[in-house]
């Protein structure tokens, strides 16, 4: 699935962005937190989407049936 590939690429880019912020000694710690919070929120959403797509890829729904992803999720 191309979408899984694109999500993995986006996750890597977000990780790189977080590392750049963490390694920048010119940014105060509280500002680093403020910069990283939206990035980490995006990462959480992408991780959940990736898990959902991976589940659906491994367990495709039968025709005219709900996908059942809500049963798979733990939260």
MODELLER restraints for C-alpha pairs under 7 A, 6 or more apart:
rsr = mdl.restraints
at = mdl.atoms
rsr.add(forms.Gaussian(group=physical.xy_distance, feature=features.Distance(at['CA:4:A'], at['CA:50:A']), mean=6.28, stdev=0.5))
rsr.add(forms.Gaussian(group=physical.xy_distance, feature=features.Distance(at['CA:7:A'], at['CA:46:A']), mean=6.53, stdev=0.5))
rsr.add(forms.Gaussian(group=physical.xy_distance, feature=features.Distance(at['CA:7:A'], at['CA:50:A']), mean=6.68, stdev=0.5))
rsr.add(forms.Gaussian(group=physical.xy_distance, feature=features.Distance(at['CA:11:A'], at['CA:43:A']), mean=6.30, stdev=0.5))
rsr.add(forms.Gaussian(group=physical.xy_distance, feature=features.Distance(at['CA:14:A'], at['CA:39:A']), mean=6.53, stdev=0.5))
rsr.add(forms.Gaussian(group=physical.xy_distance, feature=features.Distance(at['CA:14:A'], at['CA:43:A']), mean=6.91, stdev=0.5))
rsr.add(forms.Gaussian(group=physical.xy_distance, feature=features.Distance(at['CA:18:A'], at['CA:36:A']), mean=6.36, stdev=0.5))
rsr.add(forms.Gaussian(group=physical.xy_distance, feature=features.Distance(at['CA:21:A'], at['CA:32:A']), mean=6.46, stdev=0.5))
rsr.add(forms.Gaussian(group=physical.xy_distance, feature=features.Distance(at['CA:52:A'], at['CA:69:A']), mean=6.71, stdev=0.5))
rsr.add(forms.Gaussian(group=physical.xy_distance, feature=features.Distance(at['CA:61:A'], at['CA:67:A']), mean=4.95, stdev=0.5))
